[in-house]
Amino acid sequence: MSASVSLPLLKRIPPGLWTALAWCATSVQPIVEYVVMPPGPTHSLNFPRDGLDSLASRLLLVLAFVLVLAGSALLRRAGPSAYALVIAGVVASTVAWRQDEIPPLQFLTVDVALCHMAAVRPRRDSLTAGAGALAVLTCYFVLRLVTGEDSGVAPEPFLALTVVIAWLIGNSVHQARAHTEELYARAAEQAVIAERLRIAREMHDTVAHSIGIIALQAGAAARVVETQPDRAREAMVAVEKAGRETLSGLRRMLGALRQADEDRAEVDRADRDREHDRDPASGSAGRTSESLRPAAGLADVERLAETATAAGVRVEVRREGVQRPLPADVDLAALRIVQESVTNAVRHSGADSCLVQIAYGADELTVEVSDRGSGGPDVGHAGFGLIGMRERAALLHGDFTAGPRPGGGFRVAVRLPIPATTETEEKGRAR
Protein backbone atom coordinates (compact mmCIF):
# COMPACT_ATOMS: atom_id res chain seq x y z
CA MET A 1 0.00 0.00 0.00
CA SER A 2 1.28 3.49 -0.66
CA ALA A 3 0.27 6.72 1.04
CA SER A 4 -0.74 9.68 -1.10
CA VAL A 5 2.11 12.13 -1.69
CA SER A 6 1.44 15.84 -2.18
CA LEU A 7 3.17 17.42 -5.16
CA PRO A 8 5.52 20.39 -4.75
CA LEU A 9 3.94 23.80 -5.11
CA LEU A 10 5.53 24.54 -8.49
CA LYS A 11 4.22 21.26 -9.97
CA ARG A 12 0.70 21.99 -8.73
CA ILE A 13 0.50 25.21 -10.77
CA PRO A 14 -1.50 24.54 -13.98
CA PRO A 15 0.45 24.90 -17.24
CA GLY A 16 -2.05 27.48 -18.48
CA LEU A 17 -1.16 29.69 -15.53
CA TRP A 18 2.53 29.55 -16.45
CA THR A 19 1.61 30.60 -20.00
CA ALA A 20 -0.56 33.46 -18.75
CA LEU A 21 2.17 34.65 -16.36
CA ALA A 22 4.76 34.63 -19.14
CA TRP A 23 2.43 36.62 -21.40
CA CYS A 24 1.55 39.20 -18.77
CA ALA A 25 5.19 39.69 -17.78
CA THR A 26 6.35 40.21 -21.36
CA SER A 27 3.36 42.28 -22.54
CA VAL A 28 2.59 44.54 -19.61
CA GLN A 29 6.21 45.53 -19.04
CA PRO A 30 6.67 47.49 -22.32
CA ILE A 31 3.32 49.21 -21.85
CA VAL A 32 4.31 50.40 -18.38
CA GLU A 33 7.91 51.31 -19.31
CA TYR A 34 7.40 53.02 -22.65
CA VAL A 35 3.82 54.34 -22.47
CA VAL A 36 2.66 54.82 -18.89
CA MET A 37 5.90 56.00 -17.28
CA PRO A 38 7.28 59.47 -18.04
CA PRO A 39 9.73 59.65 -20.94
CA GLY A 40 13.19 58.47 -19.99
CA PRO A 41 16.65 58.55 -21.52
CA THR A 42 15.98 55.28 -23.36
CA HIS A 43 13.43 54.39 -26.01
CA SER A 44 12.43 51.24 -27.90
CA LEU A 45 12.07 50.73 -31.63
CA ASN A 46 9.80 47.72 -31.06
CA PHE A 47 7.53 49.54 -28.60
CA PRO A 48 7.34 53.22 -29.63
CA ARG A 49 5.58 55.62 -27.28
CA ASP A 50 3.03 56.53 -29.91
CA GLY A 51 2.51 52.91 -30.96
CA LEU A 52 -0.83 52.64 -29.13
CA ASP A 53 -2.19 56.07 -29.90
CA SER A 54 -4.73 54.86 -32.44
CA LEU A 55 -7.96 53.21 -31.32
CA ALA A 56 -7.38 50.28 -33.66
CA SER A 57 -4.04 49.52 -32.01
CA ARG A 58 -5.59 49.54 -28.56
CA LEU A 59 -8.41 47.29 -29.66
CA LEU A 60 -5.94 44.90 -31.26
CA LEU A 61 -3.89 44.81 -28.05
CA VAL A 62 -7.02 44.07 -26.02
CA LEU A 63 -7.88 41.31 -28.48
CA ALA A 64 -4.36 39.91 -28.10
CA PHE A 65 -4.79 39.74 -24.31
CA VAL A 66 -8.17 38.05 -24.68
CA LEU A 67 -6.85 35.46 -27.12
CA VAL A 68 -3.76 34.56 -25.09
CA LEU A 69 -5.55 34.41 -21.74
CA ALA A 70 -8.38 32.35 -23.24
CA GLY A 71 -5.84 29.98 -24.78
CA SER A 72 -4.04 29.72 -21.44
CA ALA A 73 -7.26 28.85 -19.65
CA LEU A 74 -8.15 26.16 -22.20
CA LEU A 75 -4.64 24.80 -22.70
CA ARG A 76 -5.17 21.67 -20.56
CA ARG A 77 -8.60 20.71 -21.95
CA ALA A 78 -8.33 21.80 -25.60
CA GLY A 79 -4.62 21.63 -26.37
CA PRO A 80 -4.31 22.30 -30.13
CA SER A 81 -7.12 24.85 -30.29
CA ALA A 82 -5.87 26.69 -27.19
CA TYR A 83 -2.33 26.70 -28.57
CA ALA A 84 -3.62 28.26 -31.79
CA LEU A 85 -5.27 31.02 -29.72
CA VAL A 86 -1.96 31.74 -27.99
CA ILE A 87 -0.13 32.12 -31.32
CA ALA A 88 -2.92 34.29 -32.69
CA GLY A 89 -2.73 36.52 -29.63
CA VAL A 90 1.04 36.99 -29.99
CA VAL A 91 0.63 37.87 -33.69
CA ALA A 92 -2.17 40.34 -32.83
CA SER A 93 0.12 42.01 -30.30
CA THR A 94 2.84 42.58 -32.91
CA VAL A 95 0.25 44.05 -35.28
CA ALA A 96 -1.05 46.33 -32.52
CA TRP A 97 2.46 47.71 -31.95
CA ARG A 98 2.94 48.00 -35.76
CA GLN A 99 5.97 45.72 -35.67
CA ASP A 100 7.38 43.71 -38.55
CA GLU A 101 8.87 41.02 -36.27
CA ILE A 102 7.82 39.21 -33.08
CA PRO A 103 9.78 40.38 -30.02
CA PRO A 104 11.72 37.43 -28.54
CA LEU A 105 10.40 37.96 -25.02
CA GLN A 106 6.78 37.87 -26.15
CA PHE A 107 7.43 34.69 -28.14
CA LEU A 108 8.40 33.05 -24.84
CA THR A 109 4.65 32.61 -24.26
CA VAL A 110 4.43 30.38 -27.34
CA ASP A 111 7.44 28.37 -26.13
CA VAL A 112 5.84 27.72 -22.74
CA ALA A 113 2.61 26.55 -24.36
CA LEU A 114 4.54 24.34 -26.81
CA CYS A 115 6.50 22.75 -23.97
CA HIS A 116 3.22 21.77 -22.31
CA MET A 117 1.85 20.40 -25.58
CA ALA A 118 4.92 18.21 -26.07
CA ALA A 119 4.73 16.97 -22.47
CA VAL A 120 1.07 15.88 -22.32
CA ARG A 121 -0.22 15.54 -25.88
CA PRO A 122 0.55 12.83 -28.44
CA ARG A 123 3.72 13.38 -30.42
CA ARG A 124 1.78 14.07 -33.61
CA ASP A 125 -0.06 16.98 -31.97
CA SER A 126 3.11 18.44 -30.47
CA LEU A 127 5.00 18.21 -33.79
CA THR A 128 2.10 19.95 -35.52
CA ALA A 129 2.18 22.69 -32.87
CA GLY A 130 5.93 23.15 -33.30
CA ALA A 131 5.56 23.29 -37.06
CA GLY A 132 2.88 25.95 -36.66
CA ALA A 133 5.19 28.14 -34.59
CA LEU A 134 8.02 27.73 -37.10
CA ALA A 135 5.63 28.56 -39.94
CA VAL A 136 4.66 31.87 -38.26
CA LEU A 137 8.33 32.78 -37.83
CA THR A 138 9.04 31.88 -41.45
CA CYS A 139 6.16 34.08 -42.64
CA TYR A 140 7.56 37.09 -40.77
CA PHE A 141 11.04 36.48 -42.13
CA VAL A 142 9.89 36.05 -45.74
CA LEU A 143 7.56 39.07 -45.48
CA ARG A 144 10.45 41.34 -44.52
CA LEU A 145 12.59 39.96 -47.33
CA VAL A 146 9.81 40.62 -49.86
CA THR A 147 9.11 44.14 -48.64
CA GLY A 148 12.81 44.98 -48.32
CA GLU A 149 12.44 46.19 -44.74
CA ASP A 150 14.95 43.75 -43.26
CA SER A 151 17.61 45.53 -41.24
CA GLY A 152 20.06 44.24 -38.70
CA VAL A 153 20.12 40.69 -37.35
CA ALA A 154 16.94 38.73 -37.98
CA PRO A 155 15.49 37.28 -34.71
CA GLU A 156 13.62 34.44 -36.42
CA PRO A 157 16.51 31.90 -36.42
CA PHE A 158 17.03 32.48 -32.71
CA LEU A 159 13.31 32.14 -32.03
CA ALA A 160 13.20 28.95 -34.13
CA LEU A 161 15.95 27.53 -31.90
CA THR A 162 13.86 28.32 -28.80
CA VAL A 163 10.94 26.46 -30.40
CA VAL A 164 13.09 23.36 -30.90
CA ILE A 165 14.42 23.56 -27.34
CA ALA A 166 10.91 23.95 -25.89
CA TRP A 167 9.69 20.91 -27.85
CA LEU A 168 12.68 18.83 -26.75
CA ILE A 169 12.11 19.69 -23.09
CA GLY A 170 8.42 18.83 -23.28
CA ASN A 171 9.12 15.62 -25.20
CA SER A 172 11.63 14.56 -22.55
CA VAL A 173 8.98 15.04 -19.87
CA HIS A 174 6.54 13.02 -22.00
CA GLN A 175 9.01 10.15 -22.33
CA ALA A 176 9.79 10.21 -18.61
CA ARG A 177 6.10 9.95 -17.76
CA ALA A 178 5.60 7.08 -20.19
CA HIS A 179 8.55 5.25 -18.70
CA THR A 180 7.25 5.80 -15.17
CA GLU A 181 3.82 4.44 -16.13
CA GLU A 182 5.47 1.40 -17.67
CA LEU A 183 7.44 0.80 -14.48
CA TYR A 184 4.26 1.09 -12.41
CA ALA A 185 2.51 -1.41 -14.68
CA ARG A 186 5.38 -3.87 -14.42
CA ALA A 187 5.56 -3.48 -10.65
CA ALA A 188 1.82 -4.06 -10.36
CA GLU A 189 2.04 -7.15 -12.53
CA GLN A 190 4.93 -8.53 -10.51
CA ALA A 191 3.06 -7.77 -7.29
CA VAL A 192 0.07 -9.78 -8.55
CA ILE A 193 2.33 -12.69 -9.49
CA ALA A 194 4.02 -12.57 -6.09
CA GLU A 195 0.63 -12.53 -4.37
CA ARG A 196 -0.54 -15.54 -6.35
CA LEU A 197 2.61 -17.44 -5.48
CA ARG A 198 2.19 -16.54 -1.81
CA ILE A 199 -1.44 -17.71 -1.90
CA ALA A 200 -0.29 -20.96 -3.46
CA ARG A 201 2.28 -21.38 -0.71
CA GLU A 202 -0.30 -20.75 1.99
CA MET A 203 -2.63 -23.22 0.32
CA HIS A 204 0.18 -25.74 0.38
CA ASP A 205 0.61 -25.15 4.11
CA THR A 206 -3.13 -25.56 4.65
CA VAL A 207 -3.21 -28.80 2.68
CA ALA A 208 -0.19 -30.11 4.58
CA HIS A 209 -1.98 -29.36 7.85
CA SER A 210 -5.12 -31.16 6.67
CA ILE A 211 -3.09 -34.16 5.48
CA GLY A 212 -1.43 -34.32 8.88
CA ILE A 213 -4.82 -34.45 10.58
CA ILE A 214 -5.95 -37.16 8.17
CA ALA A 215 -2.84 -39.21 8.92
CA LEU A 216 -3.32 -38.92 12.69
CA GLN A 217 -7.00 -39.81 12.54
CA ALA A 218 -6.38 -42.74 10.21
CA GLY A 219 -3.62 -44.07 12.46
CA ALA A 220 -5.85 -43.81 15.51
CA ALA A 221 -8.65 -45.60 13.68
CA ALA A 222 -6.31 -48.39 12.64
CA ARG A 223 -5.18 -48.95 16.22
CA VAL A 224 -8.67 -49.20 17.75
CA VAL A 225 -10.61 -50.72 14.84
CA GLU A 226 -10.75 -54.13 16.56
CA THR A 227 -11.26 -53.05 20.17
CA GLN A 228 -13.27 -49.79 19.84
CA PRO A 229 -15.11 -49.79 16.52
CA ASP A 230 -17.22 -46.73 17.46
CA ARG A 231 -14.14 -44.58 17.99
CA ALA A 232 -12.63 -45.93 14.81
CA ARG A 233 -15.78 -44.97 12.92
CA GLU A 234 -15.65 -41.43 14.37
CA ALA A 235 -12.01 -41.08 13.34
CA MET A 236 -12.75 -42.23 9.79
CA VAL A 237 -15.66 -39.78 9.53
CA ALA A 238 -13.26 -37.00 10.56
CA VAL A 239 -10.80 -38.23 7.93
CA GLU A 240 -13.50 -38.14 5.27
CA LYS A 241 -14.61 -34.62 6.25
CA ALA A 242 -11.06 -33.25 6.27
CA GLY A 243 -10.34 -34.89 2.93
CA ARG A 244 -13.46 -33.49 1.28
CA GLU A 245 -12.82 -29.95 2.57
CA THR A 246 -9.21 -30.09 1.42
CA LEU A 247 -10.17 -31.41 -2.00
CA SER A 248 -12.90 -28.77 -2.37
CA GLY A 249 -10.49 -25.99 -1.46
CA LEU A 250 -7.90 -27.26 -3.88
CA ARG A 251 -10.38 -27.44 -6.72
CA ARG A 252 -11.57 -23.87 -6.16
CA MET A 253 -8.07 -22.49 -5.80
CA LEU A 254 -6.50 -24.31 -8.72
CA GLY A 255 -9.47 -23.56 -10.95
CA ALA A 256 -9.25 -19.81 -10.23
CA LEU A 257 -5.48 -19.36 -10.35
CA ARG A 258 -4.38 -18.18 -13.77
CA GLN A 259 -0.91 -18.73 -15.09
CA ALA A 260 0.84 -15.46 -15.93
CA ASP A 261 2.32 -15.11 -19.43
CA GLU A 262 5.77 -14.24 -18.12
CA ASP A 263 9.10 -15.88 -18.79
CA ARG A 264 10.98 -17.81 -16.16
CA ALA A 265 13.29 -14.94 -15.28
CA GLU A 266 10.44 -12.64 -14.21
CA VAL A 267 8.85 -15.39 -12.14
CA ASP A 268 12.19 -16.03 -10.45
CA ARG A 269 12.56 -12.34 -9.62
CA ALA A 270 9.08 -12.19 -8.12
CA ASP A 271 9.84 -15.36 -6.16
CA ARG A 272 13.05 -13.85 -4.78
CA ASP A 273 11.18 -10.69 -3.74
CA ARG A 274 8.62 -12.85 -1.96
CA GLU A 275 11.30 -14.88 -0.18
CA HIS A 276 12.88 -11.67 1.12
CA ASP A 277 9.42 -10.39 2.12
CA ARG A 278 9.80 -7.25 0.03
CA ASP A 279 6.76 -6.07 -1.86
CA PRO A 280 7.90 -4.19 -5.01
CA ALA A 281 5.51 -1.32 -4.29
CA SER A 282 5.21 -1.16 -0.53
CA GLY A 283 8.89 -0.95 0.43
CA SER A 284 9.02 -1.03 4.22
CA ALA A 285 5.31 -1.83 4.49
CA GLY A 286 6.25 -5.49 4.95
CA ARG A 287 7.58 -4.74 8.41
CA THR A 288 4.28 -3.31 9.55
CA SER A 289 2.32 -6.18 8.03
CA GLU A 290 4.68 -8.64 9.64
CA SER A 291 4.05 -7.14 13.06
CA LEU A 292 0.32 -7.69 12.61
CA ARG A 293 0.55 -11.21 11.17
CA PRO A 294 -1.14 -13.80 13.39
CA ALA A 295 -1.94 -17.43 12.73
CA ALA A 296 -4.27 -18.15 9.82
CA GLY A 297 -7.96 -18.11 10.79
CA LEU A 298 -10.74 -15.73 11.79
CA ALA A 299 -10.58 -17.19 15.28
CA ASP A 300 -7.40 -15.14 15.74
CA VAL A 301 -8.91 -11.79 14.77
CA GLU A 302 -9.12 -10.78 18.43
CA ARG A 303 -5.40 -11.38 18.82
CA LEU A 304 -4.78 -9.29 15.73
CA ALA A 305 -6.93 -6.55 17.32
CA GLU A 306 -4.80 -6.65 20.46
CA THR A 307 -1.63 -6.30 18.40
CA ALA A 308 -3.06 -3.34 16.46
CA THR A 309 -4.23 -1.71 19.70
CA ALA A 310 -0.69 -1.98 21.02
CA ALA A 311 0.45 -0.25 17.81
CA GLY A 312 -1.80 2.74 18.57
CA VAL A 313 -5.14 2.02 16.84
CA ARG A 314 -7.95 0.53 18.90
CA VAL A 315 -9.65 -2.23 16.91
CA GLU A 316 -13.20 -3.28 17.75
CA VAL A 317 -14.40 -6.66 16.48
CA ARG A 318 -18.10 -7.38 15.96
CA ARG A 319 -19.41 -10.76 14.87
CA GLU A 320 -22.89 -11.41 13.52
CA GLY A 321 -24.68 -14.62 12.69
CA VAL A 322 -23.97 -18.15 13.80
CA GLN A 323 -20.23 -18.74 14.01
CA ARG A 324 -19.14 -22.05 12.53
CA PRO A 325 -16.05 -23.65 11.07
CA LEU A 326 -15.22 -22.36 7.58
CA PRO A 327 -13.28 -23.96 4.73
CA ALA A 328 -9.60 -23.42 5.30
CA ASP A 329 -9.07 -21.30 2.19
CA VAL A 330 -12.03 -19.01 2.97
CA ASP A 331 -10.94 -18.65 6.59
CA LEU A 332 -7.39 -17.82 5.53
CA ALA A 333 -8.40 -15.29 2.87
CA ALA A 334 -10.79 -13.49 5.24
CA LEU A 335 -8.11 -13.21 7.90
CA ARG A 336 -5.51 -11.90 5.45
CA ILE A 337 -7.93 -9.24 4.19
CA VAL A 338 -8.70 -8.14 7.75
CA GLN A 339 -4.99 -8.13 8.53
CA GLU A 340 -4.09 -5.96 5.52
CA SER A 341 -6.98 -3.56 6.17
CA VAL A 342 -6.04 -3.12 9.82
CA THR A 343 -2.41 -2.61 8.78
CA ASN A 344 -3.51 0.17 6.42
CA ALA A 345 -5.52 1.78 9.20
CA VAL A 346 -2.44 1.78 11.44
CA ARG A 347 -0.12 3.12 8.74
CA HIS A 348 -2.23 5.47 6.61
CA SER A 349 -5.52 6.55 8.18
CA GLY A 350 -4.39 8.61 11.15
CA ALA A 351 -7.47 7.34 13.00
CA ASP A 352 -7.43 6.22 16.62
CA SER A 353 -9.95 3.40 16.15
CA CYS A 354 -10.99 0.84 13.58
CA LEU A 355 -14.10 -1.35 13.29
CA VAL A 356 -14.01 -4.95 12.02
CA GLN A 357 -17.40 -6.50 11.26
CA ILE A 358 -17.69 -10.21 10.45
CA ALA A 359 -21.09 -11.54 9.37
CA TYR A 360 -21.74 -15.28 8.93
CA GLY A 361 -24.49 -15.84 6.38
CA ALA A 362 -26.14 -19.02 5.23
CA ASP A 363 -23.94 -19.34 2.16
CA GLU A 364 -21.51 -16.41 2.36
CA LEU A 365 -19.12 -14.63 4.69
CA THR A 366 -19.08 -10.81 4.79
CA VAL A 367 -16.15 -8.88 6.23
CA GLU A 368 -15.99 -5.10 6.55
CA VAL A 369 -13.16 -3.00 7.97
CA SER A 370 -13.72 0.75 8.35
CA ASP A 371 -12.15 3.74 10.04
CA ARG A 372 -12.78 7.48 10.26
CA GLY A 373 -9.26 8.70 9.64
CA SER A 374 -8.15 11.50 7.35
CA GLY A 375 -5.92 9.43 5.07
CA GLY A 376 -6.00 6.21 3.12
CA PRO A 377 -4.17 4.13 0.57
CA ASP A 378 -3.80 5.41 -2.94
CA VAL A 379 -6.40 3.26 -4.69
CA GLY A 380 -6.04 4.89 -8.05
CA HIS A 381 -2.33 4.54 -8.80
CA ALA A 382 -0.22 2.01 -6.88
CA GLY A 383 -2.22 0.36 -4.22
CA PHE A 384 -0.58 -3.08 -4.34
CA GLY A 385 -2.04 -4.17 -1.00
CA LEU A 386 -5.50 -3.51 -2.43
CA ILE A 387 -4.52 -5.51 -5.49
CA GLY A 388 -3.59 -8.42 -3.24
CA MET A 389 -6.88 -8.28 -1.34
CA ARG A 390 -8.87 -8.05 -4.56
CA GLU A 391 -6.94 -10.98 -5.96
CA ARG A 392 -7.70 -13.11 -2.87
CA ALA A 393 -11.40 -12.36 -3.20
CA ALA A 394 -11.38 -13.11 -6.93
CA LEU A 395 -9.65 -16.45 -6.38
CA LEU A 396 -12.57 -17.52 -4.20
CA HIS A 397 -15.18 -16.02 -6.58
CA GLY A 398 -16.02 -13.28 -4.08
CA ASP A 399 -16.73 -9.54 -4.33
CA PHE A 400 -14.33 -6.85 -3.12
CA THR A 401 -14.80 -3.08 -2.73
CA ALA A 402 -12.55 -0.45 -1.18
CA GLY A 403 -12.61 3.33 -1.09
CA PRO A 404 -13.24 6.46 0.95
CA ARG A 405 -16.40 6.64 3.05
CA PRO A 406 -18.94 9.42 2.40
CA GLY A 407 -18.57 10.73 5.95
CA GLY A 408 -14.78 10.48 5.98
CA GLY A 409 -12.37 7.63 6.51
CA PHE A 410 -11.78 4.47 4.52
CA ARG A 411 -13.79 1.26 4.08
CA VAL A 412 -12.89 -2.21 2.85
CA ALA A 413 -15.68 -4.73 2.28
CA VAL A 414 -15.50 -8.28 0.94
CA ARG A 415 -18.06 -11.01 0.37
CA LEU A 416 -16.78 -14.58 0.15
CA PRO A 417 -19.14 -17.40 -0.83
CA ILE A 418 -19.09 -20.45 1.43
CA PRO A 419 -19.38 -23.54 -0.77
CA ALA A 420 -21.84 -26.21 0.23
CA THR A 421 -20.02 -28.96 -1.70
CA THR A 422 -18.79 -30.75 1.38
CA GLU A 423 -22.16 -30.86 3.13
CA THR A 424 -23.96 -31.93 -0.09
CA GLU A 425 -21.51 -34.70 -0.77
CA GLU A 426 -21.73 -35.93 2.85
CA LYS A 427 -25.53 -36.07 2.70
CA GLY A 428 -25.39 -37.87 -0.65
CA ARG A 429 -23.00 -40.49 0.66
CA ALA A 430 -25.02 -40.91 3.88
CA ARG A 431 -28.10 -41.72 1.78
DANOR-V519609 format. One record per residue. N is the residue number from 0. RES is the residue in three letters. D_LAST is the distance of its C-alpha to the last C-alpha in Angstrom with 2 decimals. Layout:
n = <N/N>
res = <RES/RES>
d_last = <D_LAST/D_LAST>
This chain:
n = <0/1/2/3/4/5/6/7/8/9/10/11/12/13/14/15/16/17/18/19/20/21/22/23/24/25/26/27/28/29/30/31/32/33/34/35/36/37/38/39/40/41/42/43/44/45/46/47/48/49/50/51/52/53/54/55/56/57/58/59/60/61/62/63/64/65/66/67/68/69/70/71/72/73/74/75/76/77/78/79/80/81/82/83/84/85/86/87/88/89/90/91/92/93/94/95/96/97/98/99/100/101/102/103/104/105/106/107/108/109/110/111/112/113/114/115/116/117/118/119/120/121/122/123/124/125/126/127/128/129/130/131/132/133/134/135/136/137/138/139/140/141/142/143/144/145/146/147/148/149/150/151/152/153/154/155/156/157/158/159/160/161/162/163/164/165/166/167/168/169/170/171/172/173/174/175/176/177/178/179/180/181/182/183/184/185/186/187/188/189/190/191/192/193/194/195/196/197/198/199/200/201/202/203/204/205/206/207/208/209/210/211/212/213/214/215/216/217/218/219/220/221/222/223/224/225/226/227/228/229/230/231/232/233/234/235/236/237/238/239/240/241/242/243/244/245/246/247/248/249/250/251/252/253/254/255/256/257/258/259/260/261/262/263/264/265/266/267/268/269/270/271/272/273/274/275/276/277/278/279/280/281/282/283/284/285/286/287/288/289/290/291/292/293/294/295/296/297/298/299/300/301/302/303/304/305/306/307/308/309/310/311/312/313/314/315/316/317/318/319/320/321/322/323/324/325/326/327/328/329/330/331/332/333/334/335/336/337/338/339/340/341/342/343/344/345/346/347/348/349/350/351/352/353/354/355/356/357/358/359/360/361/362/363/364/365/366/367/368/369/370/371/372/373/374/375/376/377/378/379/380/381/382/383/384/385/386/387/388/389/390/391/392/393/394/395/396/397/398/399/400/401/402/403/404/405/406/407/408/409/410/411/412/413/414/415/416/417/418/419/420/421/422/423/424/425/426/427/428/429/430>
res = <MET/SER/ALA/SER/VAL/SER/LEU/PRO/LEU/LEU/LYS/ARG/ILE/PRO/PRO/GLY/LEU/TRP/THR/ALA/LEU/ALA/TRP/CYS/ALA/THR/SER/VAL/GLN/PRO/ILE/VAL/GLU/TYR/VAL/VAL/MET/PRO/PRO/GLY/PRO/THR/HIS/SER/LEU/ASN/PHE/PRO/ARG/ASP/GLY/LEU/ASP/SER/LEU/ALA/SER/ARG/LEU/LEU/LEU/VAL/LEU/ALA/PHE/VAL/LEU/VAL/LEU/ALA/GLY/SER/ALA/LEU/LEU/ARG/ARG/ALA/GLY/PRO/SER/ALA/TYR/ALA/LEU/VAL/ILE/ALA/GLY/VAL/VAL/ALA/SER/THR/VAL/ALA/TRP/ARG/GLN/ASP/GLU/ILE/PRO/PRO/LEU/GLN/PHE/LEU/THR/VAL/ASP/VAL/ALA/LEU/CYS/HIS/MET/ALA/ALA/VAL/ARG/PRO/ARG/ARG/ASP/SER/LEU/THR/ALA/GLY/ALA/GLY/ALA/LEU/ALA/VAL/LEU/THR/CYS/TYR/PHE/VAL/LEU/ARG/LEU/VAL/THR/GLY/GLU/ASP/SER/GLY/VAL/ALA/PRO/GLU/PRO/PHE/LEU/ALA/LEU/THR/VAL/VAL/ILE/ALA/TRP/LEU/ILE/GLY/ASN/SER/VAL/HIS/GLN/ALA/ARG/ALA/HIS/THR/GLU/GLU/LEU/TYR/ALA/ARG/ALA/ALA/GLU/GLN/ALA/VAL/ILE/ALA/GLU/ARG/LEU/ARG/ILE/ALA/ARG/GLU/MET/HIS/ASP/THR/VAL/ALA/HIS/SER/ILE/GLY/ILE/ILE/ALA/LEU/GLN/ALA/GLY/ALA/ALA/ALA/ARG/VAL/VAL/GLU/THR/GLN/PRO/ASP/ARG/ALA/ARG/GLU/ALA/MET/VAL/ALA/VAL/GLU/LYS/ALA/GLY/ARG/GLU/THR/LEU/SER/GLY/LEU/ARG/ARG/MET/LEU/GLY/ALA/LEU/ARG/GLN/ALA/ASP/GLU/ASP/ARG/ALA/GLU/VAL/ASP/ARG/ALA/ASP/ARG/ASP/ARG/GLU/HIS/ASP/ARG/ASP/PRO/ALA/SER/GLY/SER/ALA/GLY/ARG/THR/SER/GLU/SER/LEU/ARG/PRO/ALA/ALA/GLY/LEU/ALA/ASP/VAL/GLU/ARG/LEU/ALA/GLU/THR/ALA/THR/ALA/ALA/GLY/VAL/ARG/VAL/GLU/VAL/ARG/ARG/GLU/GLY/VAL/GLN/ARG/PRO/LEU/PRO/ALA/ASP/VAL/ASP/LEU/ALA/ALA/LEU/ARG/ILE/VAL/GLN/GLU/SER/VAL/THR/ASN/ALA/VAL/ARG/HIS/SER/GLY/ALA/ASP/SER/CYS/LEU/VAL/GLN/ILE/ALA/TYR/GLY/ALA/ASP/GLU/LEU/THR/VAL/GLU/VAL/SER/ASP/ARG/GLY/SER/GLY/GLY/PRO/ASP/VAL/GLY/HIS/ALA/GLY/PHE/GLY/LEU/ILE/GLY/MET/ARG/GLU/ARG/ALA/ALA/LEU/LEU/HIS/GLY/ASP/PHE/THR/ALA/GLY/PRO/ARG/PRO/GLY/GLY/GLY/PHE/ARG/VAL/ALA/VAL/ARG/LEU/PRO/ILE/PRO/ALA/THR/THR/GLU/THR/GLU/GLU/LYS/GLY/ARG/ALA/ARG>
d_last = <50.33/53.98/56.14/58.30/61.85/64.82/67.25/70.93/73.27/75.01/71.76/70.71/73.86/73.12/74.93/76.67/78.26/79.69/81.16/82.65/84.13/85.72/87.22/88.60/90.11/91.84/92.94/94.03/96.04/98.74/99.07/99.72/101.96/104.08/104.10/103.41/105.20/109.01/110.57/110.54/112.25/109.47/108.33/105.67/106.19/102.54/102.58/106.10/107.03/107.83/104.71/102.97/106.01/105.10/102.54/100.74/100.23/98.78/96.44/95.32/94.68/92.61/90.66/90.11/88.66/86.38/85.11/84.46/82.82/80.63/79.64/78.88/76.64/74.71/74.66/71.02/69.58/71.94/73.20/75.39/76.81/77.55/79.17/81.39/82.49/83.47/85.62/87.18/88.05/89.74/91.75/92.76/94.00/96.26/97.64/98.29/100.34/102.09/101.04/100.92/98.29/95.16/95.85/93.65/92.47/91.27/89.43/87.36/85.30/84.29/83.39/81.09/79.29/79.04/77.57/74.78/74.20/73.88/71.49/68.92/69.44/68.63/71.32/72.51/73.29/75.06/77.15/78.15/79.16/81.22/82.87/83.77/85.51/87.40/88.42/89.96/91.91/93.09/94.31/96.41/97.85/98.74/100.17/102.61/103.63/104.33/106.30/108.17/107.41/105.77/107.48/106.52/103.19/100.41/97.33/94.87/94.18/93.44/91.18/89.38/88.72/87.19/84.90/83.67/83.17/81.25/78.93/78.38/77.51/75.02/73.50/73.07/71.17/69.01/68.18/67.44/64.97/63.25/63.01/61.61/58.91/58.01/57.76/55.51/53.23/53.07/52.44/49.61/48.04/48.41/46.97/43.82/43.54/44.08/41.42/38.88/39.82/39.55/36.07/35.10/36.65/34.83/31.51/32.51/33.23/29.88/28.06/30.36/29.53/25.76/26.39/28.58/25.93/23.50/26.37/27.22/23.76/23.32/26.81/26.23/23.13/25.24/28.04/26.24/23.61/25.95/27.38/24.72/21.24/19.73/21.59/20.66/16.92/17.70/19.82/17.33/14.78/17.88/18.69/15.43/15.88/19.55/19.06/16.81/19.31/22.19/21.03/20.39/23.84/25.48/24.29/25.60/28.79/29.67/28.97/31.30/34.04/36.86/39.40/42.91/45.64/47.94/49.75/49.20/52.17/50.86/47.46/49.32/51.44/48.51/46.87/50.13/50.36/46.86/47.71/50.82/48.88/51.26/50.00/52.44/52.91/52.54/55.07/55.13/52.11/50.03/51.82/50.84/47.20/47.24/48.55/45.65/42.89/40.51/37.34/34.47/32.31/32.82/33.03/36.47/37.86/39.93/41.55/42.31/43.89/46.06/47.24/48.12/49.92/51.97/52.84/54.32/51.65/49.84/46.14/44.21/40.41/38.48/34.72/32.92/29.42/26.78/27.19/24.14/23.62/23.97/23.32/26.27/27.92/27.85/29.15/31.85/32.98/33.29/35.36/37.60/38.31/39.24/41.33/43.24/43.84/45.18/47.31/48.79/49.57/51.42/53.32/54.03/53.67/56.42/54.39/54.28/50.72/47.37/44.26/40.69/38.01/34.30/31.90/28.12/26.53/23.05/22.77/26.16/28.69/32.34/35.23/38.86/41.97/45.32/48.88/52.22/54.39/57.11/55.85/52.80/51.74/53.23/50.36/52.50/54.01/52.58/49.77/47.83/45.79/44.59/43.82/41.66/39.73/39.29/38.12/35.45/34.14/34.27/32.34/29.37/29.95/31.46/34.68/37.81/41.11/44.20/47.72/50.43/49.77/51.96/53.48/54.03/52.01/49.06/45.36/42.36/39.02/35.75/32.34/29.45/26.05/23.10/20.33/16.80/15.50/14.39/12.45/10.79/9.96/8.68/6.28/5.30/5.36/3.81/0.00>
